[in-house]
């Protein structure tokens, strides 16, 4: 995968309802970028089938708190063509999310989150824990944490090479 011409300024993480995976990934990426001293990157999340204004799921909220992530103010938002157009990098949890972003004009700015972090095949997708028990939410959070660490390192490196 070719590197970006310039580091992204606006990153959007996308799942289905924007209540479980993408809010956790958004909070984890913000935390990881902050820990690396990376500034100038806005991190957002959205869903391909989100109910506008819905809070983070209880499971995501609780497992987020276990890692110091506060999702209490999160409100779901639907992916729109305007959001896609305003984004520099869009990372999706599953291939069907990427397909939707491509329909909305995402072109070369959309990637499967796992692939962007170097994973392939089935390992490139992050399973949806919606409706599952807290242990499944923990597994999802921990999987996202590992992937996001790689993404944050990649973004930090791209920013460093761009002189930003």
ZIQUIVEN-V805425 format. One record per pair of residues at least 12 apart in sequence whose ideal C-beta (glycine too) atoms are under 7 Angstrom apart, sorted by sequence separation. I is the first residue (numbers start at 1). GAP is how many residues later the second one is. If there is no record, write none. Layout:
{{I | GAP} {I | GAP}}
This chain:
{{13 | 12} {98 | 12} {112 | 12} {114 | 12} {13 | 13} {30 | 13} {112 | 13} {113 | 13} {127 | 13} {29 | 14} {98 | 14} {126 | 14} {56 | 15} {13 | 16} {90 | 16} {26 | 17} {84 | 17} {95 | 17} {126 | 17} {11 | 18} {26 | 18} {56 | 18} {92 | 18} {126 | 18} {26 | 19} {55 | 19} {90 | 19} {25 | 20} {55 | 20} {84 | 20} {85 | 20} {89 | 20} {90 | 20} {91 | 20} {92 | 20} {93 | 20} {54 | 21} {79 | 21} {84 | 21} {88 | 21} {92 | 21} {23 | 22} {53 | 22} {54 | 22} {79 | 22} {84 | 22} {87 | 22} {91 | 22} {22 | 23} {53 | 23} {81 | 23} {22 | 24} {52 | 24} {81 | 24} {22 | 25} {51 | 25} {52 | 25} {79 | 25} {91 | 25} {50 | 26} {52 | 26} {18 | 27} {50 | 27} {18 | 28} {50 | 28} {18 | 29} {47 | 29} {11 | 30} {17 | 30} {95 | 30} {117 | 30} {9 | 31} {14 | 31} {16 | 31} {46 | 31} {47 | 31} {48 | 31} {94 | 31} {9 | 32} {10 | 32} {11 | 32} {12 | 32} {13 | 32} {14 | 32} {15 | 32} {16 | 32} {17 | 32} {18 | 32} {46 | 32} {47 | 32} {93 | 32} {118 | 32} {8 | 33} {9 | 33} {12 | 33} {14 | 33} {16 | 33} {17 | 33} {23 | 33} {46 | 33} {93 | 33} {114 | 33} {117 | 33} {12 | 34} {14 | 34} {17 | 34} {113 | 34} {117 | 34} {19 | 35} {116 | 35} {24 | 36} {19 | 37} {20 | 37} {23 | 37} {27 | 37} {46 | 37} {19 | 38} {31 | 38} {20 | 39} {20 | 40} {24 | 40} {19 | 41} {28 | 41} {27 | 42} {27 | 44} {23 | 48} {48 | 49} {23 | 51} {48 | 52} {19 | 57} {18 | 58} {17 | 59} {18 | 59} {91 | 60} {14 | 65} {59 | 70} {12 | 71} {22 | 71} {63 | 71} {21 | 72} {62 | 72} {57 | 73} {63 | 74} {67 | 74} {12 | 75} {59 | 75} {63 | 75} {10 | 76} {14 | 76} {10 | 77} {11 | 77} {14 | 77} {60 | 77} {10 | 78} {11 | 78} {12 | 78} {13 | 78} {14 | 78} {15 | 78} {59 | 78} {63 | 78} {9 | 79} {14 | 79} {8 | 80} {11 | 80} {8 | 81} {15 | 82} {14 | 83} {14 | 87} {25 | 88} {13 | 100} {21 | 105} {21 | 107} {20 | 108} {20 | 109} {20 | 110} {16 | 112} {15 | 113} {17 | 113} {41 | 114} {28 | 116} {32 | 116} {36 | 116} {24 | 117} {28 | 117} {32 | 117} {38 | 117} {38 | 118} {21 | 119} {25 | 119} {29 | 119} {33 | 119} {24 | 120} {28 | 120} {32 | 120} {36 | 120} {38 | 121} {29 | 122} {33 | 122} {21 | 123} {25 | 123} {29 | 123} {40 | 124} {8 | 147} {7 | 148} {7 | 151} {7 | 152} {4 | 154} {3 | 155} {7 | 155} {6 | 156} {7 | 157}}
